[in-house]
Amino acid sequence: MNDPLTPRARQLADVMSAGFPDPARGPVEPDAFRQASRAGARSRAVRPLPRVTDRSVPGPEGAPDVPVRVYEPRAGSAEPLPVVVFFHGGGWVLCDLDTHDGICREIALHTGALVVSADYRRAPEHRFPSAAEDAYAVTAWVSAHAARLGCDPRRLAVAGDSSGGNLAAAVTLMARDRGGPGIAGQLLAYPVLDHRMEAASYTTYATGFFHTTAHMRWYWEQYLGDDGDGAHPYASPGLAPDLTGLPPAVVVLPECDPLRDDGLGYARRLRAAGAAPRVWVWPGVFHGFLGLGGVLPEADRALTEAAQALRDVLTP
């Protein structure tokens, strides 16, 4: 049987898998995952930007402030910029502002938008809906303070990869249901959408492509705990009964990903609901590939094209 991954993607997937815990082989503690993730993190070459600053913004009521990193694509813009609120992936358990620094820099460059990357609370210490509420709080704050940031609140988008894509999708639902803030676009990269994991790709790509179905099941267990409501649409946006009123979407999916079919199904539902998604399925690559810029050509092309598509969505 021919390997569906490109030779370079296969090489990278095997190297990355070798040092990563596998819940299918026995119990794994969150700290073991975090240590492996940090040790194996690959960073793009740092894209110079005029200014990158760390700060914190208010979290949900009764919760701590949320650390954020702000990326400015150009200095001294005479016109208000669009703004993208970004949520990193990592199964709601792993990763942080640093692991996704390179992705955020590329998004800022290719969208021309100011990017605000949010370091939401992580599971299992903070289970659902903590991360989703943090994500919503940061988005609402950015919208309310857009003028101070030099941005146009009418040109606000949310974006994220994997569990960050889950949070971006959840925030669009929360904003619609709660009467704001207004969101003009969403970039969803291989988003986590359905806790049931019943789509065919969970079987087809269950193992052998770095991110496994067992990994995804373990992440859901950390996020929901024993009594979390996985069917809640803010946990599983793919189960939301109504997708009307959501912003235009840019959806990026790798071919060899257990989550692929959930992403395709969500894009179909968005299209039927009028959200006009633009969808790319990148052949020969695996879940998380956007983090491999500089070493996997498809990662550079995919992120550039997705960011440019989001720029088009945010162009008046």
CORCOR-V807732 format. One record per residue. N is the residue number from 1. RES is the residue in one small letter. PHI is phi in whole degrees, 0 to 359 (* if undefined). NEAR is the number of other C-alpha atoms within 10 Angstrom. D_CENTER is the distance of its C-alpha to the mean C-alpha in whole Angstrom. Layout:
# CORCOR-V807732
N;RES;PHI;NEAR;D_CENTER, N;RES;PHI;NEAR;D_CENTER
This chain:
# CORCOR-V807732
1;m;*;3;32, 2;n;288;4;30, 3;d;284;8;27, 4;p;288;15;24, 5;l;281;17;22, 6;t;295;15;24, 7;p;305;12;26, 8;r;292;13;24, 9;a;295;21;21, 10;r;297;19;23, 11;q;301;11;24, 12;l;293;19;21, 13;a;299;21;20, 14;d;292;13;23, 15;v;296;13;23, 16;m;293;18;20, 17;s;293;16;21, 18;a;298;11;24, 19;g;254;13;23, 20;f;246;18;20, 21;p;300;20;22, 22;d;234;18;22, 23;p;298;18;22, 24;a;292;14;24, 25;r;264;8;27, 26;g;144;7;27, 27;p;300;10;26, 28;v;229;13;24, 29;e;272;9;23, 30;p;307;18;20, 31;d;295;11;21, 32;a;294;11;22, 33;f;298;20;19, 34;r;296;17;18, 35;q;296;15;21, 36;a;295;16;20, 37;s;295;19;16, 38;r;295;14;18, 39;a;294;11;21, 40;g;263;15;19, 41;a;297;16;16, 42;r;246;17;17, 43;s;247;17;16, 44;r;298;20;17, 45;a;302;9;20, 46;v;295;11;20, 47;r;277;13;20, 48;p;296;11;22, 49;l;230;15;22, 50;p;303;10;24, 51;r;203;11;23, 52;v;228;16;20, 53;t;227;10;21, 54;d;258;12;20, 55;r;202;10;21, 56;s;224;15;20, 57;v;231;16;20, 58;p;299;16;21, 59;g;273;22;19, 60;p;299;17;20, 61;e;304;10;24, 62;g;84;7;25, 63;a;250;12;22, 64;p;292;13;22, 65;d;300;19;21, 66;v;253;19;17, 67;p;295;19;17, 68;v;224;23;15, 69;r;235;19;15, 70;v;250;23;17, 71;y;247;26;17, 72;e;258;24;20, 73;p;284;24;20, 74;r;206;15;24, 75;a;269;9;27, 76;g;61;9;29, 77;s;294;11;27, 78;a;283;7;30, 79;e;251;9;28, 80;p;302;17;25, 81;l;270;24;22, 82;p;294;25;19, 83;v;221;30;16, 84;v;239;35;12, 85;v;264;27;10, 86;f;249;33;7, 87;f;237;30;5, 88;h;286;30;5, 89;g;276;25;5, 90;g;124;20;9, 91;g;63;23;10, 92;w;63;28;10, 93;v;243;23;13, 94;l;256;21;12, 95;c;72;20;11, 96;d;194;22;12, 97;l;298;19;12, 98;d;288;16;14, 99;t;296;20;12, 100;h;248;23;10, 101;d;300;20;13, 102;g;296;20;14, 103;i;298;26;10, 104;c;296;27;11, 105;r;297;22;15, 106;e;293;24;14, 107;i;297;26;12, 108;a;299;25;15, 109;l;297;22;18, 110;h;273;18;17, 111;t;265;26;16, 112;g;71;21;19, 113;a;257;28;17, 114;l;288;27;17, 115;v;248;29;13, 116;v;245;26;13, 117;s;266;28;11, 118;a;255;25;11, 119;d;259;23;12, 120;y;295;27;12, 121;r;295;26;15, 122;r;249;20;14, 123;a;276;23;16, 124;p;276;17;18, 125;e;298;11;20, 126;h;228;17;18, 127;r;270;20;18, 128;f;307;23;16, 129;p;257;18;16, 130;s;304;20;16, 131;a;296;24;12, 132;a;296;25;12, 133;e;292;22;15, 134;d;299;26;14, 135;a;299;29;11, 136;y;295;26;14, 137;a;299;22;16, 138;v;295;28;15, 139;t;299;28;14, 140;a;296;21;18, 141;w;296;15;19, 142;v;300;22;18, 143;s;298;24;19, 144;a;292;13;22, 145;h;249;14;23, 146;a;301;20;22, 147;a;298;13;25, 148;r;296;10;26, 149;l;278;17;23, 150;g;80;18;24, 151;c;237;22;22, 152;d;259;18;22, 153;p;296;22;21, 154;r;283;16;21, 155;r;240;23;19, 156;l;259;26;16, 157;a;232;30;12, 158;v;244;31;9, 159;a;208;32;6, 160;g;181;27;2, 161;d;243;31;2, 162;s;59;24;5, 163;s;297;27;6, 164;g;292;29;3, 165;g;294;27;3, 166;n;302;30;6, 167;l;292;35;7, 168;a;298;32;7, 169;a;296;30;9, 170;a;298;24;11, 171;v;297;29;12, 172;t;297;28;13, 173;l;292;24;15, 174;m;297;18;16, 175;a;296;18;17, 176;r;296;18;19, 177;d;289;10;21, 178;r;260;9;22, 179;g;80;9;23, 180;g;140;16;21, 181;p;285;22;19, 182;g;289;19;19, 183;i;236;24;16, 184;a;266;23;17, 185;g;193;25;14, 186;q;216;30;10, 187;l;246;27;8, 188;l;244;28;6, 189;a;257;31;6, 190;y;34;33;7, 191;p;287;30;6, 192;v;274;29;9, 193;l;230;27;11, 194;d;211;24;15, 195;h;293;21;16, 196;r;285;12;19, 197;m;52;19;18, 198;e;257;13;21, 199;a;294;16;20, 200;a;300;14;22, 201;s;294;18;19, 202;y;293;21;19, 203;t;268;14;23, 204;t;300;12;23, 205;y;243;20;20, 206;a;297;20;21, 207;t;219;17;22, 208;g;92;14;22, 209;f;228;23;19, 210;f;69;24;18, 211;h;278;23;15, 212;t;252;23;17, 213;t;297;23;18, 214;a;296;17;20, 215;h;302;18;17, 216;m;295;21;15, 217;r;297;17;18, 218;w;296;18;18, 219;y;299;23;15, 220;w;299;27;15, 221;e;298;18;19, 222;q;292;22;18, 223;y;287;25;15, 224;l;265;19;18, 225;g;70;16;21, 226;d;281;8;25, 227;d;232;7;25, 228;g;288;16;21, 229;d;267;15;21, 230;g;295;20;18, 231;a;279;15;20, 232;h;298;16;19, 233;p;297;19;17, 234;y;280;25;14, 235;a;268;27;14, 236;s;239;20;14, 237;p;304;28;13, 238;g;294;27;15, 239;l;260;18;18, 240;a;300;17;18, 241;p;290;8;22, 242;d;223;14;21, 243;l;250;21;19, 244;t;290;15;21, 245;g;80;15;21, 246;l;265;22;17, 247;p;283;24;16, 248;p;305;22;16, 249;a;237;26;13, 250;v;245;25;12, 251;v;239;26;11, 252;v;243;25;10, 253;l;228;30;12, 254;p;277;24;14, 255;e;299;22;17, 256;c;260;26;17, 257;d;218;26;15, 258;p;306;30;16, 259;l;274;30;13, 260;r;304;24;14, 261;d;291;19;17, 262;d;298;23;15, 263;g;295;26;12, 264;l;295;18;16, 265;g;296;14;17, 266;y;294;21;15, 267;a;298;22;15, 268;r;298;16;19, 269;r;292;18;19, 270;l;298;22;17, 271;r;297;17;20, 272;a;296;13;23, 273;a;271;14;22, 274;g;95;15;22, 275;a;274;21;18, 276;a;48;17;19, 277;p;288;21;16, 278;r;253;16;16, 279;v;237;18;15, 280;w;240;17;15, 281;v;249;17;16, 282;w;270;17;17, 283;p;288;14;20, 284;g;76;17;20, 285;v;230;27;17, 286;f;233;28;15, 287;h;304;24;12, 288;g;90;20;10, 289;f;294;25;12, 290;l;296;28;10, 291;g;282;22;11, 292;l;252;20;15, 293;g;302;21;16, 294;g;91;14;20, 295;v;237;16;20, 296;l;230;17;19, 297;p;304;14;20, 298;e;299;21;18, 299;a;295;19;15, 300;d;296;19;16, 301;r;293;14;17, 302;a;296;21;14, 303;l;291;21;12, 304;t;299;19;15, 305;e;293;18;16, 306;a;294;23;13, 307;a;295;23;13, 308;q;293;18;17, 309;a;295;19;16, 310;l;294;29;14, 311;r;303;22;17, 312;d;297;12;19, 313;v;298;19;18, 314;l;268;24;18, 315;t;274;11;22, 316;p;294;8;25
